[in-house]
Amino acid sequence: MSKTAAFSLQNVENDALRQFALAETFFNHSVSCLVILDRDFNFLRVNDAYAKACCRDINTFVGHNHFELYPSDARTIFEQVVRTKQSFVTFTRAFEFVDQPERGVTYWDWTLVPVLDARGEVEYLVFSLIEVTERKRAEEALRIASLVYQHSAEAMMVTNSANQIIAVNDAFCKLTGYRPAEVLGSNPRMLKSGAQDPAFYQAMWQSLNECGHWRGELWDHDKHGRAIALRLSINTVSDDQGKALQRVALFSDITERKRAEELIWQQANIDPLTGVANRTLFKERLRLAVARARADGSAVRLMLIDLDQFKEVNDSLGHDQGDLLLIEVVHRISACLRDASMLARLGGDEFTVILAHPDDVAHSDAIAERIIASVAAPYQLGDARVFVSASVGLAHCPHDATDMADLLRHADQAMYASKNAGRNRHCHYTLAMQQSMLERMSISDDLRDALPHGQFELHYQPIVELASGRILKAEALLR
């Protein structure tokens, strides 16, 4: 043999040895479980990773059949590979170690490769295994989450970091009327109803950016413009650096509940005939206004309005016509007020107004005069043309009173002063009105006590005819 041929043979042998050493290193130290079986599935060799996975000594496998140690329905696949000589098979199988019940069911990705002999028959099988139990559990958790997402009765929406809708569930589509293709890629503001002011959304985004979540109620609208009340919960999905990746919004339709609450509130606080605040709501607003005035030194001016000659309208035309007149009176008074003022019906033909700009006496007088003039204009009730007027009393907090009851009472006294002064006018409360009322109450009390105690005296004062000097009659005086 020539030196050149000998050198080439040496190189081939060295390459073969190196490849063999590399293969041995890979087999022994691979993190994957590697197994070599003969065509009857008897163990020929396993690596350390497989032995550790099976919790067995590496030397205990040879001489045993794979499916005797670990029974599995995968035997059918192995037999098919031997029979058909498939070159490469991969599959995932659940596996339960018979002698290690504490491990429970594990999942493995198996790759099976047949090695053929010179005649083309399967000589032995090589397969690798990687445990994927955690991956399978994660996949199952995702599958369950997907089922919950798709079949939940609660509407769900997912947005990306650019606040674009990337996913919605069936409940969302049923609630809003939109199909997924109509909303994907859009900004959720497409659902805004305009019922909330910008400050509402600023507070929402501040909570999302600072805390990562927000919960509350709002009004949106569906595809057809119908207003829908929602209880909304938004949570943020962030990366390891805290940057928002997605936001998940959950919606509950509370429209019927909100409408029921609104109806209950209306029945409790709104006068059903005129549509303005009733006595209950008026007293609550007045209580808050007086409390605020005491706290910050602001003021409250109260106006009490009583219709004159309204009883005659009711008695002559009936209560139905009287109700129509009251409705028209409310329209006329409302037209005289600024938006910040509050009109309420206390009952019957008595109304009250909590005025805006309470410190401006001239402004209050001007409003009172406009109301009086407007109410005094004629009313056409069917075929009848009728007239009523208004007597108005005004009281100021804290100048005239510092609590709600006194303020209301003093406005009432000022209103009666208007009636006593001829009606169809307004009066401001004065201390003299209170003193006069106290005097009348004192006299009334004294009179009630005088009769049972015999404190009255009857005197007769003669009435004389001047021409003749004769006493014609007498005037009885009780003193």
C-alpha positions as MATLAB code, in Angstrom:
seq = 'MSKTAAFSLQNVENDALRQFALAETFFNHSVSCLVILDRDFNFLRVNDAYAKACCRDINTFVGHNHFELYPSDARTIFEQVVRTKQSFVTFTRAFEFVDQPERGVTYWDWTLVPVLDARGEVEYLVFSLIEVTERKRAEEALRIASLVYQHSAEAMMVTNSANQIIAVNDAFCKLTGYRPAEVLGSNPRMLKSGAQDPAFYQAMWQSLNECGHWRGELWDHDKHGRAIALRLSINTVSDDQGKALQRVALFSDITERKRAEELIWQQANIDPLTGVANRTLFKERLRLAVARARADGSAVRLMLIDLDQFKEVNDSLGHDQGDLLLIEVVHRISACLRDASMLARLGGDEFTVILAHPDDVAHSDAIAERIIASVAAPYQLGDARVFVSASVGLAHCPHDATDMADLLRHADQAMYASKNAGRNRHCHYTLAMQQSMLERMSISDDLRDALPHGQFELHYQPIVELASGRILKAEALLR';
ca = [
       0.000    0.000    0.000;
       1.361    3.377   -0.952;
       2.027    6.044    1.624;
      -0.642    8.257    0.060;
      -3.287    5.548    0.293;
      -2.310    4.758    3.860;
      -2.537    8.439    4.766;
      -6.022    8.720    3.210;
      -7.215    5.636    5.076;
      -5.870    7.123    8.293;
      -7.845   10.332    7.663;
     -11.022    8.362    7.061;
     -10.516    6.433   10.248;
      -9.813    9.626   12.193;
     -12.962   11.279   10.779;
     -15.004    8.244   11.687;
     -13.621    8.280   15.217;
     -14.348   11.976   15.573;
     -17.910   11.523   14.323;
     -18.375    8.586   16.635;
     -17.062   10.623   19.587;
     -19.400   13.496   18.704;
     -22.348   11.116   18.406;
     -21.491    9.567   21.770;
     -21.211   12.988   23.381;
     -24.539   14.066   21.906;
     -26.258   10.821   22.948;
     -24.940   10.812   26.487;
     -25.331   14.500   27.288;
     -28.421   15.492   25.326;
     -31.198   17.156   27.364;
     -33.629   15.182   25.228;
     -34.437   11.612   26.260;
     -32.883    9.276   23.676;
     -33.692    5.566   23.353;
     -32.555    2.836   20.931;
     -34.785   -0.267   20.558;
     -34.526   -3.344   18.393;
     -37.314   -4.176   15.954;
     -39.160   -6.021   18.745;
     -38.969   -2.919   20.991;
     -36.420   -4.296   23.407;
     -34.106   -1.724   24.971;
     -30.655   -1.641   23.394;
     -29.498    1.616   24.920;
     -30.836    4.737   26.723;
     -29.151    7.982   27.697;
     -28.894    9.611   31.111;
     -31.776   12.033   30.442;
     -34.179    9.130   29.788;
     -32.994    7.180   32.829;
     -33.497   10.256   35.035;
     -36.938   10.891   33.578;
     -37.914    7.300   34.399;
     -36.218    7.489   37.825;
     -34.286    4.275   37.036;
     -30.655    3.278   36.921;
     -29.386    3.473   33.348;
     -28.224   -0.152   33.496;
     -31.663   -1.584   34.322;
     -33.228   -1.062   30.880;
     -31.242   -3.439   28.670;
     -32.894   -6.847   28.532;
     -36.408   -5.446   28.996;
     -39.100   -4.691   26.487;
     -40.193   -1.057   26.318;
     -43.920   -1.815   26.391;
     -43.549   -4.305   29.227;
     -42.041   -1.595   31.447;
     -44.301    1.162   30.163;
     -47.525   -0.102   28.577;
     -48.869    2.386   26.065;
     -51.183    2.559   23.066;
     -48.190    3.973   21.177;
     -47.169    0.338   20.489;
     -49.526    0.388   17.490;
     -47.602    3.295   15.982;
     -44.252    1.576   16.615;
     -45.478   -1.603   14.905;
     -46.720    0.400   11.940;
     -43.303    2.054   11.552;
     -41.570   -1.350   11.564;
     -44.082   -2.724    9.065;
     -44.178    0.221    6.663;
     -40.622    1.508    7.294;
     -41.799    5.088    7.657;
     -38.705    7.225    7.799;
     -39.854    9.820   10.347;
     -42.807    9.925   12.747;
     -43.629   12.544   15.375;
     -46.500   12.496   17.810;
     -47.508   13.597   21.302;
     -48.604   11.042   23.844;
     -49.841   11.116   27.423;
     -47.718    8.821   29.524;
     -48.188    7.401   32.989;
     -45.303    5.694   34.765;
     -46.702    2.446   36.194;
     -44.121    2.283   38.977;
     -44.322    6.034   39.756;
     -47.997    6.803   40.396;
     -47.107   10.029   42.190;
     -46.038   11.568   38.876;
     -49.497   11.222   37.414;
     -50.019   11.788   33.710;
     -47.192   13.453   31.810;
     -47.091   14.513   28.175;
     -44.219   13.857   25.783;
     -43.338   14.876   22.251;
     -41.973   11.684   20.610;
     -39.900   11.531   17.452;
     -39.480    7.998   16.051;
     -36.834    7.167   13.404;
     -36.345    3.613   11.995;
     -32.788    2.571   11.070;
     -32.651    0.094    8.170;
     -30.098   -2.669    7.569;
     -28.378   -3.495    4.278;
     -31.451   -5.415    3.070;
     -33.730   -2.434    3.732;
     -35.364   -3.981    6.770;
     -35.809   -2.189   10.075;
     -32.865   -3.112   12.255;
     -33.586   -0.912   15.223;
     -35.578    2.193   16.228;
     -34.286    5.467   17.593;
     -36.677    7.785   19.293;
     -36.286   10.978   21.287;
     -38.647   12.301   23.908;
     -39.135   15.794   25.340;
     -41.532   16.244   28.254;
     -44.129   18.903   27.363;
     -46.473   18.509   30.331;
     -46.293   22.198   31.279;
     -46.823   23.220   27.676;
     -49.861   20.935   27.403;
     -51.260   22.313   30.637;
     -50.710   25.832   29.356;
     -52.406   24.912   26.083;
     -55.309   23.415   28.005;
     -55.550   26.523   30.159;
     -55.581   28.633   26.992;
     -58.224   26.379   25.475;
     -60.413   26.707   28.559;
     -59.811   30.461   28.646;
     -60.797   30.630   24.989;
     -64.000   28.711   25.731;
     -64.785   31.055   28.597;
     -63.983   34.054   26.404;
     -66.163   32.929   23.531;
     -69.087   31.546   25.524;
     -69.191   33.980   28.439;
     -72.448   35.855   28.945;
     -70.317   38.904   29.731;
     -69.155   40.968   26.779;
     -65.370   41.122   26.372;
     -63.085   43.301   24.297;
     -59.283   43.286   23.991;
     -57.286   46.292   22.768;
     -53.598   46.616   21.940;
     -51.122   49.223   23.192;
     -52.370   51.659   20.517;
     -55.907   51.289   21.919;
     -57.125   49.450   18.822;
     -59.634   46.617   19.205;
     -57.939   43.290   18.447;
     -60.555   40.815   19.739;
     -64.207   40.687   20.808;
     -66.370   37.772   21.893;
     -69.877   36.723   20.859;
     -71.478   38.442   23.856;
     -69.913   41.732   22.762;
     -71.405   41.337   19.293;
     -74.850   40.544   20.713;
     -74.698   43.538   23.051;
     -73.475   46.121   20.551;
     -74.859   44.730   17.283;
     -71.430   44.947   15.630;
     -69.792   42.040   13.837;
     -66.093   41.432   14.643;
     -65.001   42.652   11.198;
     -66.754   45.983   11.858;
     -64.829   46.777   15.044;
     -61.420   45.080   14.744;
     -58.737   47.738   14.329;
     -61.074   50.503   15.528;
     -60.771   52.670   18.620;
     -63.309   51.872   21.376;
     -64.413   55.506   21.288;
     -66.683   54.430   18.426;
     -69.085   53.301   21.169;
     -69.139   56.647   23.020;
     -72.594   58.062   23.623;
     -71.545   61.549   24.704;
     -73.256   61.078   28.079;
     -69.918   61.416   29.916;
     -67.843   64.597   29.865;
     -64.083   64.687   29.083;
     -63.255   64.775   32.802;
     -64.827   61.316   33.183;
     -62.498   59.799   30.577;
     -59.479   61.680   31.935;
     -60.087   60.083   35.341;
     -60.509   56.659   33.691;
     -57.196   56.889   31.826;
     -55.403   58.226   34.876;
     -56.505   55.135   36.814;
     -55.488   52.803   33.952;
     -52.047   54.400   33.591;
     -51.329   54.597   37.318;
     -53.043   51.473   38.687;
     -53.528   49.306   35.596;
     -57.268   48.898   36.102;
     -60.543   50.828   36.205;
     -64.088   49.890   37.159;
     -67.254   51.914   36.854;
     -70.511   52.574   35.012;
     -71.127   54.565   31.855;
     -73.510   55.017   28.957;
     -72.433   53.934   25.448;
     -74.461   53.247   22.313;
     -74.834   50.229   20.070;
     -74.576   49.966   16.301;
     -78.107   51.294   15.863;
     -77.626   54.298   18.156;
     -79.547   52.802   21.082;
     -78.185   53.981   24.433;
     -76.890   51.143   26.611;
     -75.809   51.406   30.231;
     -72.734   49.341   31.061;
     -70.873   48.204   34.129;
     -67.322   48.208   32.788;
     -64.137   46.659   34.177;
     -60.802   47.238   32.415;
     -57.532   45.478   33.290;
     -54.087   45.981   31.776;
     -51.710   43.242   30.599;
     -48.132   44.531   30.912;
     -44.688   43.237   29.973;
     -41.795   42.694   32.403;
     -40.916   46.388   32.240;
     -44.465   47.443   33.107;
     -45.329   48.650   29.612;
     -48.966   48.105   28.662;
     -49.350   45.438   25.975;
     -53.098   44.845   25.959;
     -56.154   45.933   27.878;
     -59.073   43.597   28.546;
     -62.506   45.139   29.033;
     -65.502   43.268   30.464;
     -69.002   44.685   29.924;
     -72.252   43.957   31.725;
     -75.498   45.367   30.338;
     -77.261   47.233   33.166;
     -79.622   49.268   30.969;
     -82.814   47.837   32.442;
     -81.513   48.264   35.981;
     -80.558   51.898   35.312;
     -83.947   52.612   33.769;
     -85.686   51.059   36.763;
     -83.526   53.147   39.097;
     -84.303   56.251   37.054;
     -88.027   55.502   37.243;
     -87.853   55.033   41.012;
     -85.870   58.255   41.349;
     -88.351   60.124   39.161;
     -91.278   58.870   41.203;
     -89.572   59.892   44.427;
     -88.226   63.290   43.351;
     -90.192   64.682   40.407;
     -93.674   66.153   40.424;
     -95.672   63.901   38.063;
     -97.922   66.703   36.812;
     -95.468   69.472   35.990;
     -92.192   67.564   35.612;
     -90.258   69.844   37.990;
     -88.707   68.875   41.332;
     -91.140   67.910   44.091;
     -91.023   68.820   47.767;
     -88.655   65.939   48.620;
     -85.988   66.867   46.076;
     -86.407   70.581   46.785;
     -85.766   70.123   50.507;
     -82.690   67.986   49.827;
     -81.244   70.579   47.428;
     -82.062   73.428   49.815;
     -80.462   71.531   52.714;
     -77.267   71.060   50.688;
     -77.248   74.699   49.563;
     -77.646   76.002   53.129;
     -74.971   73.592   54.419;
     -72.584   74.780   51.702;
     -73.376   78.413   52.558;
     -72.497   77.778   56.203;
     -69.296   75.990   55.226;
     -67.837   78.393   52.672;
     -69.608   81.651   53.427;
     -71.674   81.667   50.240;
     -75.343   82.652   50.093;
     -78.758   81.226   49.212;
     -81.816   83.192   48.093;
     -85.154   81.447   48.195;
     -88.281   82.527   46.331;
     -91.747   81.264   47.306;
     -94.557   81.700   44.746;
     -98.266   81.250   45.482;
    -100.953   81.664   42.823;
    -103.829   84.053   43.489;
    -107.378   83.106   42.396;
    -106.333   79.571   41.505;
    -109.063   78.050   43.708;
    -111.684   79.872   41.683;
    -110.346   78.288   38.474;
    -110.467   74.820   40.017;
    -113.961   75.359   41.414;
    -115.417   76.821   38.227;
    -113.653   74.828   35.471;
    -112.668   71.629   37.293;
    -109.389   70.099   38.369;
    -108.441   68.952   34.850;
    -108.406   72.531   33.630;
    -106.652   73.574   36.816;
    -103.911   71.022   36.097;
    -103.443   72.436   32.599;
    -103.106   75.901   34.101;
    -100.437   74.679   36.556;
     -98.465   73.097   33.701;
     -98.557   76.371   31.783;
     -97.537   78.314   34.909;
     -94.453   76.083   35.248;
     -93.504   76.732   31.616;
     -93.816   80.483   32.157;
     -91.808   80.510   35.389;
     -89.101   78.287   33.876;
     -88.739   80.690   30.955;
     -87.922   83.465   33.440;
     -85.117   81.571   35.170;
     -81.490   80.915   34.380;
     -80.285   77.324   34.063;
     -78.575   77.383   37.473;
     -81.822   78.199   39.315;
     -83.996   75.343   40.574;
     -87.806   75.355   40.299;
     -89.907   73.026   42.418;
     -93.571   72.475   43.137;
     -94.266   72.206   46.852;
     -97.873   71.149   46.300;
    -101.174   72.599   45.094;
    -100.535   76.020   43.580;
     -97.375   76.739   45.569;
     -93.942   76.826   43.922;
     -90.424   77.651   45.034;
     -87.194   78.674   43.347;
     -83.620   78.423   44.631;
     -82.095   81.334   42.773;
     -78.721   81.577   41.116;
     -76.682   84.692   41.980;
     -78.277   85.017   45.438;
     -76.278   88.109   46.445;
     -77.590   90.195   43.542;
     -80.763   91.803   44.955;
     -81.508   93.687   41.745;
     -81.235   90.446   39.784;
     -83.597   88.686   42.200;
     -86.109   91.557   41.981;
     -85.963   91.513   38.195;
     -86.664   87.771   38.086;
     -89.553   88.148   40.545;
     -91.102   90.894   38.416;
     -90.693   88.838   35.226;
     -92.406   85.878   36.895;
     -95.258   88.049   38.200;
     -95.820   89.631   34.778;
     -95.625   86.277   32.966;
     -98.014   84.512   35.361;
    -100.509   87.398   35.154;
    -100.921   87.101   31.373;
    -104.268   85.504   30.377;
    -104.674   81.712   29.979;
    -106.843   80.040   27.398;
    -108.299   76.847   28.897;
    -110.595   75.393   26.276;
    -113.293   77.990   25.642;
    -112.549   79.834   28.892;
    -110.146   82.737   29.241;
    -108.920   82.958   32.816;
    -106.582   85.106   34.871;
    -104.454   84.351   37.897;
    -101.648   86.256   39.555;
     -98.664   85.420   41.716;
     -97.673   86.573   45.182;
     -93.928   86.165   45.692;
     -91.837   86.163   48.849;
     -88.034   86.152   49.034;
     -85.654   85.294   51.869;
     -81.852   85.275   52.009;
     -79.393   83.009   53.779;
     -77.480   83.924   55.926;
     -78.950   87.439   56.183;
     -82.512   86.334   57.030;
     -81.874   82.786   58.284;
     -79.028   80.335   58.792;
     -80.924   77.047   58.550;
     -83.306   75.519   56.037;
     -86.460   75.567   58.173;
     -86.111   79.257   59.084;
     -85.274   80.239   55.521;
     -88.362   78.478   54.191;
     -90.568   79.947   56.912;
     -89.311   83.484   56.303;
     -89.884   83.188   52.558;
     -93.416   82.054   53.393;
     -93.924   85.114   55.625;
     -92.698   87.393   52.830;
     -95.110   85.707   50.410;
     -98.063   86.321   52.771;
     -96.922   89.916   53.121;
     -97.291   90.197   49.332;
    -100.815   88.803   49.538;
    -101.754   91.166   52.370;
    -100.334   94.081   50.385;
    -102.732   93.421   47.504;
    -101.304   90.354   45.723;
     -99.613   90.260   42.311;
     -96.367   91.570   43.780;
     -93.213   90.474   45.601;
     -91.795   91.238   49.035;
     -88.469   90.568   50.719;
     -88.472   89.197   54.219;
     -87.869   91.752   56.997;
     -87.454   91.391   60.725;
     -90.683   93.389   61.188;
     -92.594   90.536   59.502;
     -91.284   88.115   62.094;
     -92.131   90.489   64.943;
     -95.627   91.043   63.555;
     -96.186   87.326   63.249;
     -94.990   86.768   66.823;
     -97.361   89.469   68.045;
    -100.282   87.858   66.231;
     -99.387   84.483   67.694;
     -99.139   85.997   71.171;
    -102.535   87.675   70.882;
    -104.073   84.457   69.553;
    -102.641   82.487   72.462;
    -103.845   85.081   74.969;
    -107.370   85.020   73.524;
    -107.515   81.218   73.788;
    -106.535   81.414   77.470;
    -108.805   84.397   78.321;
    -112.141   82.718   77.595;
    -111.925   79.791   80.045;
    -110.486   82.101   82.717;
    -113.344   84.643   82.415;
    -111.045   87.463   81.408;
    -113.385   89.009   78.816;
    -115.638   91.972   79.673;
    -118.645   92.972   77.592;
    -119.194   96.715   77.127;
    -121.985   98.444   75.214;
    -121.212  101.702   73.482;
    -124.311  103.727   72.570;
    -124.844  105.075   69.076;
    -126.681  108.448   69.261;
    -128.658  110.242   66.557;
    -127.166  113.741   66.474;
    -130.296  115.483   65.301;
    -132.522  114.253   68.135;
    -129.987  113.177   70.689;
    -131.720  109.822   71.034;
    -129.874  106.545   71.510;
    -130.833  104.464   68.510;
    -128.668  101.377   69.083;
    -125.541  100.158   70.848;
    -122.233   98.648   69.719;
    -121.122   95.630   71.741;
    -117.432   95.603   72.610;
    -115.566   92.645   74.071;
    -112.576   93.714   76.129;
];
